[in-house]
């Protein structure tokens, strides 16, 4: 069983584009969608509507910076402060090119900071590359379960 990808995105258009891009990359990982920072935290800590979810951490978190309720930087800070969550790879996926957002993200321990491309084809390629790298190619930290993607059948 593959570990899911947690996508935290509040913008309906960016959410739809990201889901399309992940689908085009043909990843078999389930994509869990959280539409605000609090929902992401609830998912990760198995609280609220996520209290009965299957145990385990996602393969990667694709995290928007500007979110309602709890912003992406605060979500990242809570992830890195939690011993059970701190080793999850987090990719900040944002439209912000502000230097202070970039600096603060890396100070809090983000694994990658990706500015969303404006052109659809570039966006699809960027998301596909992210998904393949973090969900398939990246080696998880020691102690994590490693799930390999099976080659497509012909």
Secondary structure, 3 states (H helix, E strand, C coil): CCCCEEEECCCHHHHHHHHHHHHHCCCCCCEEEECCHHHHHHHHCCCHHHCCCCCCCCCEEEECCCCCCCCHHHHHHHHHHCCCCCCCEEEEEECCCCHHHHHHHHHCCCCEEEECCCCHHHHHHHHHHHHHHHHHHCCCCCCCCCCCCCCCCC
